[in-house]
Every structure is written in C-alpha cells, then in structure tokens.
Amino acid sequence: MIQRHFWQELVEQVWRQRSVVWLAGVRRVGKTFLCQSLPNVEYFDCELPRTRRMMEDPQAFLDGLGGRRIVLDEIHRLPNPSELLKIAADHYPGIRVLATGSSTLGASAKFKDTLAGRKRNVWLTPMCLEDLKDAKRPDLRHRFLRGGLPPFFLAESFPEHDFQDWMDAYWAKDIQELFRLERRSSFQKFTELLMTQSGGLFEASRFAAPCEVSRTTISNYLKVLEATFVAHVIRPFSTHRPTEIVSAPKVYGFDTGFVAYYRGWQDLRLEDLGMLWEHFALNEIMARQQTREISYWRDKRGHEVDFVLTGRRNKPVAVECKWSASDFDATNLQAFRRQYSDGENVVLAQDVDHHFTRHYGDIVVRFENLQIFVSTLDFARL
C-alpha cells in the first residue's frame, strides 16, 4: 500500500480543530490503511464482536483511554455509534477520535444524531496527485485507466474482474445495509449507464426506460449514489438569467477507472484523455477543497464552462480542463464573461509546467499547472 502523506497531514490538521473526525469515502479507497498509518494511534475494529462488547458502556470505555488518539473503524457496526461519539466530543476533549463507517455519516438510521458542531469531516477521495508522488508512479494514463482506488492502481495486471466485484460488494454492504433498495438489476444498470455517460447533462427520464423503473425512482437512485460518494452532482452556476441553463445538473462518476471500465476501455486513445483529465481535475479540486460545492455553466446557445468555483469574495473562477493547452478555444469563457465580468479565467492543462497568461479580446486567461492551482485553493472551509 501507499503512505498517503497529504491525507495524514490533513487528518492531523483537522484534529487540531476538533477532537472527533469523521473519515468518509467509498469502499477500498484506503480508509483503514490511512487510519493505521497515523502515528501513535490505537486502532479498534468495530466489526469484531469483542470490540463491540468493549464499547457497550461508552463512558467506561472512554475512561480507560486517557488522552490517547484512537481509531474506531467501521463504527456503524455499533448499536448506537452517535452516542459514543457525542460523549467523546462533549466529555473527553483530550481524546482524539477518528471514526470511519459505510460511506457517509447520517446515511444509516443508526446515527440518531448528526453530531453537528461536534465533529469535522475528512473526505478521502480516490488517489490525487500527492498520492501519485507517494506511489512513485506519476503516470496519468495509468491512473486514468486503473482508477484511484489503491488496490486497483497498484495491481500487477489490469484488475478487470475487481471492478464488478467492487460493485457487487457496494450493493451488498453499502446499499442493502443503509438504504434497503429493491431491484438490484435496475440499480446496477443505472449505475453502469451513469458511468458510461459520466460528465454529461443528467435527465432522469432518459434512464427510466432502460432501467425499467420510474423517473422518480431514478432520481432516488441518484441521491443514493451521491450520498455514498459514487456520483458527484455538479449543478449549474446561474443568477437566473433567461439565457442560462438553470436546472439540469451534470453528473460525474467518482473514479476514472470505473468510467473507463464501463465504457469498455482497456487502452486509451488520444481522444479519451481530455474527458478523463476533466474527471481527474474535478477529483483533485474536491480533494483539496474538501467539498462538492462546485458548479458548471452553460447557456442556451451551447456555450459551456467545465467548472465554476466561488469563494468568499463571490467572484466566480471559471475553469476549463484541457489535456493540451493547444486545444483551448476562448469562445466559451468569453461567453461566460459577457454575463459575469469579474473573476479569474483558468485553463488547467497537463502539459503546462509553468503558468502563463494570454489575452483573448477583453479577457485574460491564465494557463496553469493542476498541482500548483489546487495548492492555492481556499482551505478556510476546513
């Protein structure tokens, strides 16, 4: 496995702000290994019956820990996990707790308290650029095709069967335990179609017939995928101008490997790289900002900007993702700036080592290296 130093430091940073941290992320993204890699941590696996017995009396359990740093892995296995975390936060501030569980806190009915104000969240995304450096394998094409789940990325041969095995386990252990959905075939068909159309505009009615369910059911399926971090719903940026698209979201699959797998790709062509680079850039931005509050922009004439980021200054940063800087056309950014004149214009291209700027009519566009760009993003929301 990989020592993921970026994430280790992020956990430490958030621990300095709150005594209870919730570590979220999809299965096999590396939560358990990250927890065990932290220094001076006592690890408890809540899947084990003897561990659960230890925690039947939360106060007695916490009394015996002193001021230690502990990991409560798979905490959703406890009968009342939020009770233990609430007591720890309120009465044992000297204990540092890192808790993990199925996908997301609050998705399970066992969590009777969302712990608002008592905890901070860390969302462990698929492998980012810092993880590729730790793995000593910066090959983006390898990352695109294998994806960012460490076991898939590190496999000696292409892990073709692992993708379907992951989806089967996701249905059995996440979906059935948390949501009790019926019609497995319809849900998995929807997930497959969503991956093949990843990055496109989402219209629930287009999925209803092939999945043999209603439009309402499709919308519920999407909420489940979003809650469990398997899909990212990117909503349009707008001030409700009549020329803009205001309702149709774009939906991205959580990982380039699954997108490539469901598209049937085992080798990547040049024309595939731009779309996967856009997915990877989105993963990088989300990892750094620890949020999915990212928008896109599109008008009714078909002009579109990949991502729009809004910070505390409320000046939208328009971001275009291009595999090569030479592929950039300024038309879309110019259309956006006719509506929103203030804000930066950024092109993220994998062949840019040092940033540079160019003028296109009335707008200035900065061509930026992805790693340098994300290192400047606003971490205040942490």
C-alpha positions as CSV (number, residue, x, y, z in Angstrom):
1,M,0.0,0.0,0.0
2,I,0.9,3.7,-0.2
3,Q,1.8,6.1,2.6
4,R,-0.5,8.9,1.8
5,H,1.2,11.9,3.4
6,F,-1.2,14.5,2.2
7,W,-4.1,12.8,3.9
8,Q,-2.2,12.0,7.1
9,E,-1.4,15.7,7.4
10,L,-5.0,16.7,6.7
11,V,-6.3,14.4,9.5
12,E,-3.7,15.9,11.8
13,Q,-4.8,19.5,10.8
14,V,-8.5,18.8,11.4
15,W,-7.7,17.0,14.7
16,R,-6.2,20.3,15.9
17,Q,-9.6,21.9,15.4
18,R,-12.0,19.2,16.7
19,S,-11.5,16.1,18.8
20,V,-13.8,14.0,16.7
21,V,-13.1,13.5,13.0
22,W,-15.3,11.5,10.6
23,L,-13.4,9.9,7.7
24,A,-15.6,9.3,4.7
25,G,-15.0,7.7,1.3
26,V,-16.0,4.8,-0.9
27,R,-15.0,1.3,-0.1
28,R,-11.4,0.3,-0.8
29,V,-10.4,3.9,-1.2
30,G,-7.9,3.3,1.7
31,K,-9.6,4.5,4.8
32,T,-8.4,1.6,7.1
33,F,-4.8,1.8,5.9
34,L,-4.8,5.5,6.3
35,C,-6.1,5.1,9.9
36,Q,-3.5,2.5,10.7
37,S,-0.7,4.6,9.2
38,L,-1.2,7.5,11.6
39,P,1.5,7.7,14.3
40,N,0.6,7.0,18.0
41,V,-2.9,5.7,17.3
42,E,-4.8,2.9,18.9
43,Y,-6.9,1.0,16.4
44,F,-10.3,-0.6,17.1
45,D,-12.1,-2.6,14.5
46,C,-15.8,-2.4,15.3
47,E,-16.6,-5.3,13.1
48,L,-15.2,-7.6,15.8
49,P,-17.6,-8.8,18.4
50,R,-15.1,-8.4,21.3
51,T,-14.5,-4.7,20.2
52,R,-18.3,-4.1,20.3
53,R,-18.5,-5.6,23.7
54,M,-15.8,-3.3,25.0
55,M,-17.9,-0.3,23.9
56,E,-21.3,-1.4,25.4
57,D,-20.6,1.1,28.2
58,P,-19.2,4.2,26.2
59,Q,-18.2,6.1,29.4
60,A,-16.3,3.2,30.9
61,F,-14.6,2.6,27.5
62,L,-13.5,6.3,27.2
63,D,-12.5,6.4,30.9
64,G,-9.8,3.8,30.1
65,L,-8.2,5.7,27.2
66,G,-6.7,8.7,29.0
67,G,-5.8,11.3,26.4
68,R,-5.0,8.8,23.6
69,R,-5.6,9.0,19.8
70,I,-8.0,6.3,18.7
71,V,-9.5,5.0,15.5
72,L,-13.0,3.5,15.5
73,D,-13.1,1.7,12.2
74,E,-16.5,0.6,10.8
75,I,-18.2,2.4,13.7
76,H,-21.6,1.9,12.1
77,R,-21.4,-1.7,13.4
78,L,-22.1,-0.4,16.9
79,P,-25.8,-0.4,18.0
80,N,-25.7,3.4,18.7
81,P,-22.5,4.9,17.2
82,S,-23.5,8.5,17.5
83,E,-23.9,8.1,21.3
84,L,-20.2,7.1,21.7
85,L,-19.0,10.0,19.5
86,K,-21.2,12.5,21.2
87,I,-20.0,11.5,24.7
88,A,-16.4,11.6,23.5
89,A,-16.8,15.1,22.0
90,D,-18.6,16.6,25.0
91,H,-16.9,15.0,27.9
92,Y,-13.5,13.7,26.8
93,P,-11.9,16.6,24.7
94,G,-8.4,15.2,25.4
95,I,-9.2,12.0,23.4
96,R,-8.7,12.3,19.7
97,V,-11.2,10.1,17.8
98,L,-11.1,9.2,14.1
99,A,-14.2,7.3,13.1
100,T,-15.0,5.6,9.8
101,G,-18.0,3.8,8.5
102,S,-20.1,2.9,5.5
103,S,-19.8,5.8,3.1
104,T,-21.3,8.7,4.9
105,L,-22.3,9.7,8.4
106,G,-26.1,10.1,8.7
107,A,-26.9,7.7,5.8
108,S,-27.5,5.0,8.4
109,A,-30.6,5.0,10.6
110,K,-28.3,4.1,13.5
111,F,-27.0,7.6,13.6
112,K,-29.7,9.3,15.7
113,D,-27.5,12.4,16.0
114,T,-25.6,14.1,13.1
115,L,-23.1,15.5,15.7
116,A,-23.4,18.9,14.1
117,G,-20.8,21.2,15.7
118,R,-19.0,18.3,17.4
119,K,-17.0,16.8,14.6
120,R,-15.2,17.7,11.4
121,N,-15.3,15.6,8.2
122,V,-12.4,14.4,6.1
123,W,-13.4,13.0,2.7
124,L,-10.8,10.6,1.4
125,T,-11.1,10.7,-2.4
126,P,-9.5,8.4,-4.9
127,M,-5.8,9.0,-5.4
128,C,-4.8,12.6,-6.1
129,L,-1.5,14.0,-7.4
130,E,0.2,13.9,-4.0
131,D,-0.7,10.2,-3.8
132,L,0.8,9.5,-7.2
133,K,4.0,11.1,-5.9
134,D,3.9,8.9,-2.8
135,A,3.4,5.8,-5.0
136,K,6.4,7.0,-7.2
137,R,4.2,6.4,-10.2
138,P,3.2,9.8,-11.7
139,D,1.9,8.2,-15.0
140,L,-1.5,9.8,-15.5
141,R,-2.6,7.4,-18.2
142,H,-2.1,4.5,-15.7
143,R,-4.1,6.5,-13.1
144,F,-6.9,7.2,-15.6
145,L,-7.3,3.5,-16.7
146,R,-6.8,1.8,-13.3
147,G,-8.5,4.4,-11.3
148,G,-7.7,5.8,-7.9
149,L,-8.5,3.0,-5.6
150,P,-5.1,2.0,-4.3
151,P,-5.5,-1.8,-4.8
152,F,-6.6,-1.3,-8.4
153,F,-3.9,1.2,-9.1
154,L,-1.2,-1.0,-7.7
155,A,-2.3,-4.3,-9.2
156,E,0.3,-6.1,-11.3
157,S,-2.2,-6.7,-14.2
158,F,-5.3,-4.9,-15.2
159,P,-7.9,-5.6,-12.5
160,E,-10.8,-6.2,-14.8
161,H,-12.8,-8.5,-12.5
162,D,-12.2,-6.3,-9.5
163,F,-14.5,-3.6,-10.9
164,Q,-17.5,-5.8,-10.9
165,D,-16.6,-7.4,-7.6
166,W,-16.4,-3.9,-6.1
167,M,-19.9,-3.1,-7.5
168,D,-21.3,-6.3,-6.1
169,A,-19.9,-5.6,-2.6
170,Y,-21.1,-2.0,-2.8
171,W,-24.7,-3.3,-3.4
172,A,-24.5,-5.9,-0.7
173,K,-22.7,-3.9,2.0
174,D,-23.5,-0.3,1.4
175,I,-26.8,-0.1,-0.4
176,Q,-28.6,-3.0,1.3
177,E,-27.4,-2.2,4.8
178,L,-28.1,1.6,4.5
179,F,-30.9,2.0,2.1
180,R,-32.7,-1.3,1.7
181,L,-33.3,-0.8,-2.0
182,E,-35.0,-3.4,-4.1
183,R,-34.4,-4.3,-7.8
184,R,-30.7,-4.8,-7.8
185,S,-30.6,-5.2,-11.6
186,S,-32.2,-1.8,-12.1
187,F,-29.9,0.0,-9.7
188,Q,-26.8,-1.6,-11.1
189,K,-28.0,-0.9,-14.7
190,F,-28.5,2.8,-13.7
191,T,-25.0,2.9,-12.2
192,E,-23.5,1.4,-15.3
193,L,-25.3,3.9,-17.6
194,L,-24.3,6.8,-15.4
195,M,-20.6,5.8,-15.6
196,T,-20.8,5.5,-19.4
197,Q,-22.4,8.9,-19.7
198,S,-20.2,10.5,-16.9
199,G,-19.7,14.2,-17.3
200,G,-22.8,14.7,-19.3
201,L,-26.1,16.5,-18.5
202,F,-28.4,14.4,-16.4
203,E,-32.0,13.9,-17.3
204,A,-33.8,11.2,-15.2
205,S,-36.3,10.4,-17.9
206,R,-33.5,9.1,-20.2
207,F,-32.7,6.4,-17.7
208,A,-36.1,5.3,-16.7
209,A,-37.0,3.0,-19.7
210,P,-33.6,1.1,-19.9
211,C,-33.7,0.6,-16.1
212,E,-37.4,-0.4,-16.1
213,V,-38.2,2.0,-13.2
214,S,-40.0,5.3,-12.9
215,R,-38.4,8.7,-13.3
216,T,-38.9,9.3,-9.5
217,T,-37.0,6.0,-8.7
218,I,-34.1,7.2,-11.0
219,S,-34.0,10.4,-9.0
220,N,-33.9,8.5,-5.8
221,Y,-31.1,6.2,-7.2
222,L,-29.0,9.3,-8.0
223,K,-29.5,10.6,-4.4
224,V,-28.2,7.3,-3.1
225,L,-25.1,7.4,-5.4
226,E,-24.4,10.9,-4.3
227,A,-24.8,10.2,-0.6
228,T,-22.3,7.3,-0.9
229,F,-19.8,9.3,-3.0
230,V,-20.2,7.1,-6.1
231,A,-21.6,10.0,-8.1
232,H,-20.9,13.7,-8.0
233,V,-23.8,16.0,-9.0
234,I,-22.5,19.3,-10.4
235,R,-25.2,21.9,-10.6
236,P,-25.3,24.9,-12.9
237,F,-24.0,28.3,-11.8
238,S,-26.5,31.0,-12.5
239,T,-28.2,34.2,-11.4
240,H,-31.3,33.0,-13.3
241,R,-30.6,35.0,-16.4
242,P,-33.0,33.9,-19.2
243,T,-30.1,32.9,-21.5
244,E,-28.7,30.3,-19.0
245,I,-29.4,26.6,-18.2
246,V,-30.5,26.7,-14.6
247,S,-31.9,23.2,-13.7
248,A,-30.1,20.4,-15.5
249,P,-27.1,19.1,-13.4
250,K,-24.1,17.3,-14.8
251,V,-23.2,14.0,-13.1
252,Y,-19.7,12.6,-12.8
253,G,-18.7,9.1,-11.8
254,F,-16.5,9.0,-8.8
255,D,-13.4,7.4,-10.4
256,T,-11.8,7.4,-13.8
257,G,-11.1,3.7,-13.6
258,F,-14.8,2.8,-13.3
259,V,-15.7,5.3,-16.1
260,A,-13.1,3.7,-18.4
261,Y,-14.2,0.2,-17.4
262,Y,-17.9,0.7,-18.1
263,R,-17.0,2.3,-21.4
264,G,-15.1,-0.9,-22.3
265,W,-11.7,0.8,-22.5
266,Q,-8.6,-1.2,-21.8
267,D,-6.3,1.1,-23.8
268,L,-6.7,4.8,-24.0
269,R,-6.8,6.8,-27.3
270,L,-5.7,10.4,-27.5
271,E,-9.4,11.4,-27.8
272,D,-10.2,9.7,-24.5
273,L,-7.7,11.7,-22.4
274,G,-9.4,15.1,-22.4
275,M,-12.6,13.7,-20.7
276,L,-10.6,11.7,-18.2
277,W,-8.4,14.6,-17.4
278,E,-11.6,16.7,-16.6
279,H,-12.7,13.9,-14.2
280,F,-9.2,13.8,-12.6
281,A,-9.1,17.6,-12.2
282,L,-12.5,17.5,-10.5
283,N,-11.2,14.8,-8.1
284,E,-8.2,17.0,-7.4
285,I,-10.2,20.1,-6.7
286,M,-12.6,18.2,-4.4
287,A,-9.8,16.6,-2.5
288,R,-8.1,19.9,-1.8
289,Q,-11.2,21.9,-1.0
290,Q,-13.0,19.0,0.7
291,T,-16.3,20.0,-0.8
292,R,-18.6,19.1,-3.7
293,E,-19.8,22.7,-3.9
294,I,-18.6,23.1,-7.5
295,S,-20.7,24.3,-10.4
296,Y,-20.6,24.3,-14.1
297,W,-22.0,26.9,-16.5
298,R,-23.9,26.5,-19.8
299,D,-26.1,28.9,-21.8
300,K,-28.9,28.1,-24.2
301,R,-26.7,28.6,-27.2
302,G,-24.4,25.7,-26.1
303,H,-21.5,27.6,-24.6
304,E,-20.2,25.7,-21.6
305,V,-17.5,26.2,-18.9
306,D,-16.3,23.0,-17.2
307,F,-16.2,24.2,-13.6
308,V,-17.1,27.4,-11.7
309,L,-15.6,27.9,-8.3
310,T,-16.9,30.6,-5.9
311,G,-15.0,31.6,-2.8
312,R,-15.7,34.1,-0.1
313,R,-15.2,37.0,-2.5
314,N,-18.1,35.7,-4.7
315,K,-16.1,36.3,-7.8
316,P,-16.6,33.2,-9.9
317,V,-13.4,31.5,-11.1
318,A,-14.1,29.9,-14.5
319,V,-12.1,26.7,-15.0
320,E,-11.6,24.9,-18.3
321,C,-9.8,21.5,-18.4
322,K,-7.7,20.6,-21.5
323,W,-5.4,17.7,-22.0
324,S,-3.2,20.0,-24.0
325,A,-3.1,23.8,-23.8
326,S,-3.2,23.9,-27.6
327,D,-6.7,22.5,-27.5
328,F,-8.1,25.6,-25.8
329,D,-10.7,27.8,-27.6
330,A,-11.7,31.0,-25.8
331,T,-15.2,31.2,-27.1
332,N,-16.9,29.6,-24.0
333,L,-15.0,31.7,-21.5
334,Q,-15.8,34.8,-23.5
335,A,-19.5,34.0,-23.4
336,F,-19.3,33.4,-19.7
337,R,-17.6,36.7,-19.0
338,R,-20.2,38.6,-21.0
339,Q,-22.5,37.6,-18.2
340,Y,-20.1,37.7,-15.3
341,S,-17.3,40.1,-15.9
342,D,-15.4,39.8,-12.6
343,G,-13.3,36.8,-11.7
344,E,-10.3,34.7,-12.9
345,N,-10.2,32.6,-16.0
346,V,-8.1,29.4,-15.7
347,V,-7.1,26.7,-18.1
348,L,-5.8,23.5,-16.5
349,A,-3.7,21.6,-18.9
350,Q,-1.4,18.6,-18.2
351,D,1.3,19.9,-20.5
352,V,1.7,23.2,-18.6
353,D,4.7,23.2,-16.3
354,H,4.9,27.0,-15.6
355,H,1.9,29.2,-15.7
356,F,1.5,31.9,-18.4
357,T,-1.3,34.3,-19.5
358,R,-2.8,35.2,-22.8
359,H,-5.3,37.8,-23.8
360,Y,-8.4,36.9,-25.9
361,G,-10.2,40.1,-26.7
362,D,-11.4,41.6,-23.4
363,I,-10.5,38.7,-21.2
364,V,-7.2,37.4,-19.7
365,V,-6.7,33.6,-19.4
366,R,-4.2,32.0,-17.1
367,F,-2.8,28.6,-18.2
368,E,-2.0,26.7,-15.1
369,N,-0.4,23.5,-13.8
370,L,-3.0,21.5,-11.9
371,Q,-0.9,20.8,-8.8
372,I,0.1,24.5,-8.4
373,F,-3.5,25.6,-9.0
374,V,-5.1,23.4,-6.3
375,S,-2.4,24.3,-3.8
376,T,-3.7,27.9,-3.9
377,L,-7.4,26.9,-3.3
378,D,-9.2,28.2,-0.2
379,F,-8.9,25.9,2.7
380,A,-10.9,28.2,5.0
381,R,-13.9,25.9,4.8
382,L,-11.9,23.4,6.9
